[in-house]
Amino acid sequence: MSNISQGEKVKIFDTTLRDGELALKHKLTAKQKVNLAIILDKMGVDVIEIGYPGVYSKDADEILLVSQKVKNATICGLSSSKPEEIVAVAKALRQAMKGRINIFTPVRLTANTMASQVIDLIRDSVSLARNYCSDVQWSAFDATRSDSDFLCKAVETAINSGARTISIPDSLGVASPTQFFQLVKTIIERVPNVDSASISIHCHNDNGFAVDNSVIAVEAGAKQIECSINGLGVRAGNADLAKIVQAIASSTNYYTEVDQSWLRQASELVNQFMVVEK
């Protein structure tokens, strides 16, 4: 592990093997996922998101395989708010020493969406996940384009229902650093039960701000950053894990437990994934 300076720990949530995989023309093999997961675990990444087993059945088998090899990091699987997807993640995580269900719910209200229905959906899905797993993360999909009052209510509901990590994504990479800082700060200041959960952020790089938004969100109070090796991800990609870790390492107020000596090996392995694509 890296030397730890004084300050607050920022957890690193790696989504290379879930969100990053979406950028590839061909799905990764189980061997590729296991090999990168082992490196991420040795690196000191806190959470490794493996896949979306409720949609891609092969991801369930890969979560099981990775769970047999990873001993330190929390293994995470993604789910929508659909009960059958939540159950699929729970089953896939059954051999993980530490497992997490990551549920996402769209929070941008439209003419065809009633606020009460979304709140009920959040309450029911998070409560169901807690029946299977004590570590539940809820993600407010498209948070940066949602109504702030409704977003705060949704976050409050998720925490009351048992979520212990709340992810605020810039799903389409539309927010500036100033806007994203204010959004995270607003949630922390206005959600009455926010101290019962940790705030995570997940930034896409469509406007080139994924790393800047992630780092500034920590200043606003976020405790976890979701990122990927080489910034691999859909469209313009995710926040680059190495850049995140290096930026935090330069601060005296925060630290991660990522051992930077593993960054090159992880980057080279992900580059090999890309070579296969060509």
C-alpha positions as CSV (number, residue, x, y, z in Angstrom):
1,M,0.0,0.0,0.0
2,S,1.0,3.6,-0.5
3,N,2.2,5.7,2.4
4,I,-0.7,7.3,4.1
5,S,-0.5,11.0,5.0
6,Q,-2.8,12.7,7.4
7,G,-6.3,13.5,6.1
8,E,-9.5,11.8,5.1
9,K,-9.5,8.6,3.1
10,V,-11.1,8.7,-0.4
11,K,-12.3,5.3,-1.6
12,I,-11.5,4.3,-5.2
13,F,-14.3,2.4,-7.0
14,D,-13.0,0.9,-10.2
15,T,-15.5,0.3,-13.0
16,T,-13.2,-0.7,-15.8
17,L,-14.7,-4.2,-15.9
18,R,-18.3,-2.9,-16.1
19,D,-18.5,0.6,-17.5
20,G,-15.2,0.4,-19.3
21,E,-16.2,-2.8,-21.0
22,L,-19.1,-1.0,-22.7
23,A,-16.6,0.9,-24.8
24,L,-15.2,-2.3,-26.3
25,K,-16.6,-3.9,-29.5
26,H,-16.2,-7.3,-27.9
27,K,-16.9,-8.4,-24.4
28,L,-13.9,-9.3,-22.2
29,T,-13.2,-12.9,-21.5
30,A,-13.5,-14.3,-18.0
31,K,-9.7,-14.7,-17.9
32,Q,-9.2,-11.1,-18.8
33,K,-11.5,-9.9,-16.1
34,V,-9.9,-12.1,-13.5
35,N,-6.4,-11.0,-14.4
36,L,-7.2,-7.3,-14.2
37,A,-9.3,-7.8,-11.0
38,I,-6.2,-9.5,-9.3
39,I,-4.1,-6.5,-10.2
40,L,-6.7,-4.0,-9.0
41,D,-6.9,-5.9,-5.7
42,K,-3.1,-5.9,-5.2
43,M,-3.2,-2.2,-6.1
44,G,-5.4,-1.4,-3.2
45,V,-8.6,-0.4,-5.0
46,D,-11.5,-0.5,-2.6
47,V,-14.3,-1.6,-4.8
48,I,-14.2,-3.5,-8.1
49,E,-17.3,-3.4,-10.2
50,I,-17.4,-6.5,-12.4
51,G,-20.5,-6.3,-14.6
52,Y,-24.3,-6.2,-15.0
53,P,-25.4,-9.8,-14.4
54,G,-29.1,-9.1,-14.7
55,V,-28.6,-8.1,-18.3
56,Y,-25.5,-10.1,-19.3
57,S,-25.6,-13.6,-18.0
58,K,-21.9,-14.2,-18.5
59,D,-21.2,-11.4,-16.0
60,A,-22.7,-13.5,-13.2
61,D,-20.2,-16.3,-13.9
62,E,-17.4,-13.8,-14.0
63,I,-18.4,-12.3,-10.7
64,L,-18.2,-15.8,-9.2
65,L,-14.8,-16.4,-10.7
66,V,-13.4,-13.0,-9.6
67,S,-14.8,-13.6,-6.1
68,Q,-12.6,-16.7,-5.8
69,K,-9.5,-14.7,-6.5
70,V,-10.0,-11.2,-4.9
71,K,-9.5,-11.2,-1.1
72,N,-9.4,-7.5,-0.1
73,A,-11.5,-5.4,-2.4
74,T,-15.3,-5.3,-2.3
75,I,-16.8,-7.0,-5.4
76,C,-19.7,-5.1,-6.9
77,G,-22.4,-5.8,-9.5
78,L,-24.7,-3.4,-11.2
79,S,-28.5,-3.6,-11.3
80,S,-31.4,-1.4,-12.3
81,S,-34.3,-1.1,-9.9
82,K,-35.9,-4.2,-11.4
83,P,-36.3,-7.0,-8.7
84,E,-35.1,-9.7,-11.0
85,E,-31.8,-7.8,-11.7
86,I,-31.2,-7.2,-8.0
87,V,-31.7,-10.9,-7.3
88,A,-29.3,-11.8,-10.2
89,V,-26.5,-9.6,-8.6
90,A,-27.2,-11.1,-5.1
91,K,-26.8,-14.6,-6.5
92,A,-23.6,-13.7,-8.4
93,L,-22.1,-12.3,-5.2
94,R,-22.7,-15.3,-3.0
95,Q,-19.0,-16.3,-2.9
96,A,-17.6,-12.8,-2.5
97,M,-15.9,-12.1,0.8
98,K,-17.2,-8.6,0.5
99,G,-20.0,-7.9,-1.9
100,R,-22.0,-4.8,-2.9
101,I,-25.1,-4.3,-5.0
102,N,-25.1,-1.1,-7.0
103,I,-28.6,-0.1,-8.0
104,F,-29.3,2.8,-10.4
105,T,-32.6,4.7,-10.8
106,P,-33.1,7.5,-13.3
107,V,-34.0,10.7,-11.4
108,R,-34.6,13.1,-14.3
109,L,-38.4,13.5,-14.2
110,T,-40.2,13.6,-17.6
111,A,-43.8,14.2,-18.6
112,N,-44.4,10.5,-18.3
113,T,-42.8,10.0,-14.9
114,M,-44.4,10.7,-11.6
115,A,-42.2,11.7,-8.7
116,S,-44.1,9.5,-6.3
117,Q,-43.5,6.5,-8.6
118,V,-39.8,7.0,-8.7
119,I,-39.6,7.5,-4.9
120,D,-41.6,4.2,-4.4
121,L,-39.2,2.5,-6.9
122,I,-36.1,3.6,-5.0
123,R,-37.6,2.6,-1.6
124,D,-38.7,-0.9,-2.9
125,S,-35.5,-1.7,-4.8
126,V,-33.0,-0.6,-2.1
127,S,-35.1,-2.4,0.6
128,L,-35.1,-5.6,-1.5
129,A,-31.3,-5.4,-2.0
130,R,-30.7,-5.0,1.7
131,N,-32.5,-8.3,2.2
132,Y,-29.7,-9.9,0.3
133,C,-26.7,-7.7,1.0
134,S,-25.7,-5.4,3.8
135,D,-23.6,-3.2,1.4
136,V,-26.0,-1.4,-1.0
137,Q,-25.1,1.5,-3.2
138,W,-27.7,3.6,-4.9
139,S,-26.9,5.6,-7.9
140,A,-29.0,8.6,-9.0
141,F,-28.7,8.2,-12.8
142,D,-28.6,11.5,-14.7
143,A,-28.4,13.4,-11.4
144,T,-26.8,16.5,-13.0
145,R,-29.9,17.1,-15.2
146,S,-32.5,16.4,-12.5
147,D,-34.4,18.8,-10.3
148,S,-32.4,19.5,-7.2
149,D,-35.3,19.3,-4.8
150,F,-36.4,16.0,-6.2
151,L,-32.8,14.7,-6.2
152,C,-32.4,15.5,-2.5
153,K,-35.7,13.7,-1.7
154,A,-34.6,10.7,-3.7
155,V,-31.2,10.5,-1.9
156,E,-33.0,10.8,1.5
157,T,-35.3,7.9,0.5
158,A,-32.4,5.7,-0.6
159,I,-30.6,6.2,2.7
160,N,-33.8,5.6,4.7
161,S,-34.2,2.4,2.8
162,G,-30.8,1.1,3.7
163,A,-28.3,2.4,1.1
164,R,-25.0,3.2,2.7
165,T,-23.3,4.7,-0.4
166,I,-25.0,7.2,-2.6
167,S,-23.6,7.8,-6.0
168,I,-24.1,11.1,-7.8
169,P,-23.2,10.6,-11.4
170,D,-22.6,13.1,-14.2
171,S,-24.0,10.5,-16.5
172,L,-23.7,12.4,-19.7
173,G,-20.7,14.5,-18.7
174,V,-22.5,17.8,-18.9
175,A,-21.6,19.5,-15.7
176,S,-18.7,22.0,-15.2
177,P,-16.5,21.7,-12.1
178,T,-18.3,24.7,-10.5
179,Q,-21.7,23.2,-11.2
180,F,-20.7,19.7,-10.0
181,F,-19.1,21.0,-6.8
182,Q,-22.3,22.9,-6.0
183,L,-24.5,19.9,-6.7
184,V,-22.6,17.7,-4.3
185,K,-22.5,20.4,-1.7
186,T,-26.2,21.0,-2.0
187,I,-27.0,17.3,-1.4
188,I,-24.7,17.2,1.7
189,E,-26.2,20.4,3.1
190,R,-29.9,19.6,2.4
191,V,-30.4,15.9,2.9
192,P,-31.1,15.4,6.6
193,N,-29.8,11.9,6.9
194,V,-26.8,12.2,4.7
195,D,-24.4,11.4,7.6
196,S,-25.7,7.9,7.5
197,A,-24.2,7.3,4.0
198,S,-21.1,8.1,2.0
199,I,-21.3,10.2,-1.1
200,S,-19.8,8.7,-4.2
201,I,-19.4,10.4,-7.6
202,H,-19.2,8.9,-11.2
203,C,-18.1,11.4,-13.8
204,H,-18.0,11.0,-17.6
205,N,-15.6,12.9,-19.8
206,D,-17.8,14.2,-22.6
207,N,-16.7,17.8,-22.0
208,G,-13.2,16.9,-20.6
209,F,-14.1,17.5,-16.9
210,A,-14.3,13.9,-15.5
211,V,-11.1,14.2,-13.5
212,D,-11.6,17.8,-12.4
213,N,-15.2,17.1,-11.4
214,S,-14.2,14.0,-9.4
215,V,-11.4,15.8,-7.5
216,I,-13.5,18.9,-6.8
217,A,-16.4,16.7,-5.5
218,V,-14.1,15.5,-2.8
219,E,-13.6,19.1,-1.7
220,A,-17.4,19.3,-1.5
221,G,-17.6,16.2,0.7
222,A,-17.6,13.1,-1.5
223,K,-15.9,10.1,0.0
224,Q,-15.7,7.8,-3.0
225,I,-14.7,8.3,-6.7
226,E,-15.8,5.9,-9.4
227,C,-13.2,5.7,-12.2
228,S,-11.5,3.4,-14.6
229,I,-8.1,2.4,-15.8
230,N,-7.0,4.7,-18.7
231,G,-10.4,6.4,-18.4
232,L,-12.0,3.5,-20.4
233,G,-15.7,4.0,-20.8
234,V,-18.6,4.8,-23.1
235,R,-18.4,7.8,-25.4
236,A,-15.5,10.0,-24.1
237,G,-14.9,7.7,-21.2
238,N,-14.8,7.8,-17.4
239,A,-12.4,9.6,-15.0
240,D,-8.9,8.1,-15.4
241,L,-8.0,6.2,-12.2
242,A,-4.3,7.1,-12.4
243,K,-5.0,10.8,-12.7
244,I,-7.4,10.7,-9.8
245,V,-5.0,8.9,-7.5
246,Q,-2.1,11.2,-8.5
247,A,-4.2,14.3,-7.9
248,I,-5.3,13.1,-4.4
249,A,-1.7,12.1,-3.6
250,S,-0.7,15.7,-4.1
251,S,-3.1,16.8,-1.4
252,T,-2.4,16.9,2.3
253,N,-6.1,16.7,3.2
254,Y,-7.0,13.4,1.5
255,Y,-5.4,10.1,0.6
256,T,-6.2,6.8,-1.1
257,E,-4.8,3.4,-0.4
258,V,-3.8,2.8,-4.0
259,D,-0.3,1.6,-4.5
260,Q,0.8,3.6,-7.6
261,S,3.5,1.0,-8.5
262,W,0.8,-1.1,-10.0
263,L,-0.7,1.6,-12.2
264,R,1.6,0.9,-15.2
265,Q,0.9,-2.8,-15.3
266,A,-2.9,-2.2,-15.1
267,S,-2.7,0.4,-17.9
268,E,-0.7,-1.9,-20.1
269,L,-3.2,-4.7,-19.6
270,V,-6.1,-2.5,-20.5
271,N,-4.2,-1.3,-23.6
272,Q,-4.0,-4.9,-24.6
273,F,-7.8,-5.1,-24.4
274,M,-7.9,-2.2,-26.9
275,V,-5.3,-3.8,-29.3
276,V,-7.6,-6.9,-29.6
277,E,-10.3,-4.5,-30.7
278,K,-8.4,-3.3,-33.8
